[in-house]
Amino acid sequence: MEISARNSIKTTVKKVVAGSVNTEVTLEIAPGIELVSIITKSSAEKLGLAEGKQAYAVIKSSDVIVAVD
């Protein structure tokens, strides 16, 4: 896999909730640490996403928001 994004994290698909247009995908980075993504339904189907499957979370730095409390 070759990508231009600098941040990719190997994960396990924990949950896939398909809607009529989009699919919500919950990725588990480590026990108790999850990342949720909304992608198109057709992309989820093309990737064959299913619970327990390995997947990468690819984060483009221009889309990461940082906050402090």
JORABEL-V283272 format. One record per helix or strand. SS is the DSSP state (H for helix, E for strand). FROM is the first residue (numbers start at 1). LEN is the number of residues. If there is no record, write none. Layout:
# JORABEL-V283272
ss: <SS/SS>
from: <FROM/FROM>
len: <LEN/LEN>
This chain:
# JORABEL-V283272
ss: <E/E/E/H/E/H>
from: <7/22/33/41/54/61>
len: <12/9/8/7/6/3>
